[in-house]
């Protein structure tokens, strides 16, 4: 049995010691001495969050299939352990071998959301890897980033040696082979990075330089050497049916956020909502074959013992073989398997399915109209109409449901007070639909819960040029909604939740930020900012001080409307969707024009050049 | 069909709490293909109940839980199937069939055996076993009552530990015969101090009241013991290891009149046999003894 990196005394004194001991079901054990490449795979947040992430499970499984690679896991310690590790100078370790991260060849970090950026610095710091990539030596692991936030890696450029842009299935093996061959030749870290930048999808920030105007905008972003590619093309796995998929995923001891089998049925989304980054960067939409999914589901349930399976995709209802897959899973329900179906459009089919897999009285229906008025839904290209919502809700109410959740965004481009007021009005319409059912046939009151979040423009969306607002303005918009709530006939059946806006402002800055933000991150971490996605840890005051002390303006990033000819920090990445298309969509948004989804008509976004998925399968 | 499963918990698994162990076994049962029964209703759950929760940090040779199954493999095959899907630190030892009207292990728990010893470099207990045994005697025989105040969530309560301690003695963990007598299956799981030179390795054996009525934790006794002998309990770095869990031998572990009568008859027969052999009838039965292997 492994000797643990932490003593009994430490483990007994911290919250949830199971976060730090590894040993889970399906954990991969190898002789580390026999692995030419040791890879520490990190999700920079606590264990329960990180263990729920499918991408890491896929790569963990794929890397460990290679005999010459040993991939292990690392997560952020909670702040109780962080303090102890700092005080007692205990280096951060991997869960599998419990050995220091610093001994690894690679430290791979998945970057899923902006509010984990300081956690990345915490990981590097505890691992005793210099925070700045330029300070690292041959003794340090190569620090590689991936995940959705790497589509604008610039705020993190100082801290990473390289980024992998796109889906991990395709280029990691060539990267490992390159690493081994450079090592064999006695090459250095620099030699490796210089060669790696030629692998598709690999971005080595130190090989590029940015120059800025006095107003802070970019003059030019250029490679330092002639042989370094000027643009980095995203990587994409076109054949998802024959791609790796973990049949024996790890099963944590403590309850993770996803305590179930996760089956990714497709990647990408045909809908083209203009605010949605995932809907753009994962184009074209690619389905997995239903036969493969059935086999995966069976194997994964068998090898994990999970009692629940969740279908994962951006829009499950668009998966062409959904009825077949669900019927197969419902048959396995006999063996006590629950089915969870997020991102399902509410219609007769989905209600029928849900009535079979859930307790109607307890479960709630979820709609995400995102905007209250039809006008604004047209602006964001959310193809959901009031009629569709009321029809779906009506069917559901007649089927016995009485709880509805509604999700909206405030602060969308062109939003007016009237659009905000439409939010509670729509909820009230739904409630009215409920009370149309004769009293004796319904089950007491209905519960309509409205939640709003604040819209953050993301790179590679048609809204990437849109301005954001100040914190006070966001809260004022939430108040408009709240005031209108009180005017509604069925106000007693409605409930409204909204969030603080501090985090929105920071997310906005980092989502569309540039390299100048590296110093702010460093300063914020030095001030103790960490685990910022956790409200009990988040300290806005420290962040504001960090911006102030670095002389970096939040307004520059958030309050400007970027001009269409401005060089954006992420312009060097080619994500498949062309800038021309994004500009066209931005224009159509302002004209309140809807663009049909990929099944109905090709919008000419540029992803067709990958020659697969929806671009070839649904041609009339 | 009711089944009682016995398992060991050691190594890093001692950091997994009781609720997570239950979740672990729910999944393990499915992986092993045990034909477990589910409750009715919209969110059916496995029919499973654990005997006596084990605290975080405590290792064990004798953990029990009961399940209900529709059909079963032989005990040997079921143990094998379960062990093939276990993680390091959990080993299934027994899989036994119980009478159909068996009471749950949780309701039967009456006592448990523990080993308590120092970890790593901690040297507070006397090194010589004889000396430690003397101290045990002074503590146990020398006091009419072992009074302590126990802090509960709401208030402090005075209690006498003495009637809850059925046995207490000093022993040497390095003595092979001792470990054999204690039925320690694999001594390496006791993870004695890294400094393996320590010989003798002093430990305390405790047989104490456990269960819902008069539950007492071994730590509580050690604290009282240290206080009595003016040893610094706060500095004591203890490892607690549970050896076995028992039911009262006199308790009838089944429900239903006919079953009760037939068990009572069986018990009387047993008692008679003990008398004929001139042996004292045991005060406790292990929870496992109440079941039978399936061939």
HADDOCK unambig.tbl for C-alpha pairs under 7 A between the chains (distance, minus, plus):
assign (segid A and resid 17 and name CA) (segid B and resid 15 and name CA) 6.17 0.50 0.50
assign (segid A and resid 18 and name CA) (segid B and resid 15 and name CA) 6.10 0.50 0.50
assign (segid A and resid 18 and name CA) (segid B and resid 16 and name CA) 6.01 0.50 0.50
assign (segid A and resid 21 and name CA) (segid B and resid 12 and name CA) 6.62 0.50 0.50
assign (segid A and resid 23 and name CA) (segid B and resid 87 and name CA) 6.80 0.50 0.50
assign (segid A and resid 24 and name CA) (segid B and resid 87 and name CA) 6.82 0.50 0.50
assign (segid A and resid 25 and name CA) (segid B and resid 87 and name CA) 5.97 0.50 0.50
assign (segid A and resid 253 and name CA) (segid B and resid 20 and name CA) 5.89 0.50 0.50
assign (segid A and resid 253 and name CA) (segid B and resid 24 and name CA) 6.34 0.50 0.50
assign (segid A and resid 254 and name CA) (segid B and resid 20 and name CA) 5.79 0.50 0.50
assign (segid A and resid 302 and name CA) (segid B and resid 31 and name CA) 5.57 0.50 0.50
assign (segid A and resid 303 and name CA) (segid B and resid 31 and name CA) 5.94 0.50 0.50
assign (segid A and resid 304 and name CA) (segid B and resid 27 and name CA) 6.78 0.50 0.50
assign (segid A and resid 304 and name CA) (segid B and resid 31 and name CA) 6.42 0.50 0.50
assign (segid A and resid 305 and name CA) (segid B and resid 27 and name CA) 4.12 0.50 0.50
assign (segid A and resid 305 and name CA) (segid B and resid 28 and name CA) 6.05 0.50 0.50
assign (segid A and resid 305 and name CA) (segid B and resid 30 and name CA) 4.87 0.50 0.50
assign (segid A and resid 305 and name CA) (segid B and resid 31 and name CA) 4.79 0.50 0.50
assign (segid A and resid 306 and name CA) (segid B and resid 27 and name CA) 5.82 0.50 0.50
assign (segid A and resid 359 and name CA) (segid B and resid 42 and name CA) 6.05 0.50 0.50
